[in-house]
Amino acid sequence: MKPLAGARSLEATLQGRLAERESQGRLRRLDIPRSDLVDFSSNDYLSLSRDLVVRDALLTRLNHQKSPLSSSNERIIGSGGSRLLDGNSALAEHLEQKIAAFHDSQAALLFNSAYDANVGLISCVPGADDVILYDNLIHASIHDGMRLSRATRRFPFTHDSIVSRYGDFSVKLEKHGANCTEVDGPQSLERTLKKLTASDRRLRLGESNVFICTEALYSMDGDIANLEYVSNLVELLLPYGNGYIIVDEAHSIGVLGDGRGLVCQLGLPDRIWARVIGFGKAMGCAGGGVLCSSTTRLYLVNYARTLIYTTAMSFPSLASIETAYDYMMLEGAKQRRCQLKMLIQHCYAKLRSLEERSRPTAAVLRLPKDLSSSPIIPLFTNRPKSLAQYCQTSGFMVRPIVAPTVPQGQERVRICVHASNTIEQVDGLCQAIETLI
Ligand SMILES: Cc1ncc(COP(=O)(O)O)c(C=O)c1O
């Protein structure tokens, strides 16, 4: 139907909004990634999505047509419906048990993506009396889950207060409690928790719950949450055990802790209430899941709308995830992690010496202070677009990351190192960066 004369059509409204974005240099477009550039951009940290051994294992399995667990009428292409209707399968349940055992969890529940896993979990578990605390740099999917949650009390805490690279994390509580002065913006996790417990008797007495949301390996900063500190703090300040930590391990599984993730690496599975995992990054496929208790799993099956009201993963998706997990347990995966670690260290050392030689101002180029074991290296710069463009012209795919994806003033070029990159490629990328700055 045409709008009446004088009315603004929806198309015109949308065009106006897009034009505004474009004028701010923030218009997003879908581009096909260029295959002629060296990949220093994707989240395929172990380069598994292109690995021939993994590909052949998957193709053999798909050509075989059936999973070892399949019955004669198992669906091969699509799943046929929601997990709660016709979309469940013996393979899905078997895979969940395998994934739970691998990550040292009582249970696992698959979702179509880690986005869906976060939204499903966060939207349905916290109740109206509960509180959600979240890292101020937390992923969009957790924000979207919170928007749908019945918990209306949701407070950010500062990212810097929980990541390793910022100093001493022994729990020595300062005395500011309820009397600490109000300042605008988020405060540390410790302050935020202390203010809450001081002002809310029910929380203090364990009659309502606090959910604390963090990521393990942060995808934009490449830094790693100090989960031991977070667990100690939460257990100390919420001694009735009503603090529940949720860790998003989308970027850390496959890479950290022999592939099992940061929570396993630190020996914390018993102290972290739930973990969200993603298969679209280092695992080289797509999909997500929640690692949790059997009770929480059943609760999610009953209440998580992103599980209930969507078609379940197809057999090829399940088969690719299982193939990736089988690979994780092989020597080949260990070698890939070693190779990746060596390349990360090499890349960081090269960038550091480049910084010392060229002495750019902090606005032009700034590296993170410490080397973490993360394949993500942010190059902070006030000209992310021209630097990324120059690297691309030189044959290396890196992307500029600008506001609102990261806070204003923290624009950067994000370098992602992969197991299949070579020393020569890393050197070439660093050379291109040095030429421009
Ligand atoms: C921290 C974090 N959590 C969750 C997601 C969502 O993962 P998926 O791509 O599987 O939906 C992402 C990916 O972009 C992420 O970076």
PDBQT file of the ligand as one rigid body, heavy atoms in Angstrom, charges set to zero:
ROOT
HETATM    1  C1  LIG A 501      31.887 -13.044  23.578  1.00  0.00    +0.000 C 
HETATM    2  C2  LIG A 501      30.928 -13.565  22.561  1.00  0.00    +0.000 A 
HETATM    3  N1  LIG A 501      29.853 -14.260  22.975  1.00  0.00    +0.000 NA
HETATM    4  C3  LIG A 501      28.974 -14.754  22.112  1.00  0.00    +0.000 A 
HETATM    5  C4  LIG A 501      29.119 -14.562  20.757  1.00  0.00    +0.000 A 
HETATM    6  C5  LIG A 501      28.118 -15.130  19.813  1.00  0.00    +0.000 C 
HETATM    7  O1  LIG A 501      28.670 -16.243  19.199  1.00  0.00    +0.000 OA
HETATM    8  P1  LIG A 501      27.968 -16.920  17.942  1.00  0.00    +0.000 P 
HETATM    9  O2  LIG A 501      28.659 -16.359  16.762  1.00  0.00    +0.000 OA
HETATM   10  O3  LIG A 501      28.158 -18.382  18.113  1.00  0.00    +0.000 OA
HETATM   11  O4  LIG A 501      26.533 -16.542  17.982  1.00  0.00    +0.000 OA
HETATM   12  C6  LIG A 501      30.228 -13.875  20.280  1.00  0.00    +0.000 A 
HETATM   13  C7  LIG A 501      30.438 -13.698  18.831  1.00  0.00    +0.000 C 
HETATM   14  O5  LIG A 501      30.396 -12.858  18.166  1.00  0.00    +0.000 OA
HETATM   15  C8  LIG A 501      31.151 -13.335  21.206  1.00  0.00    +0.000 A 
HETATM   16  O6  LIG A 501      32.196 -12.621  20.796  1.00  0.00    +0.000 OA
ENDROOT
TORSDOF 0
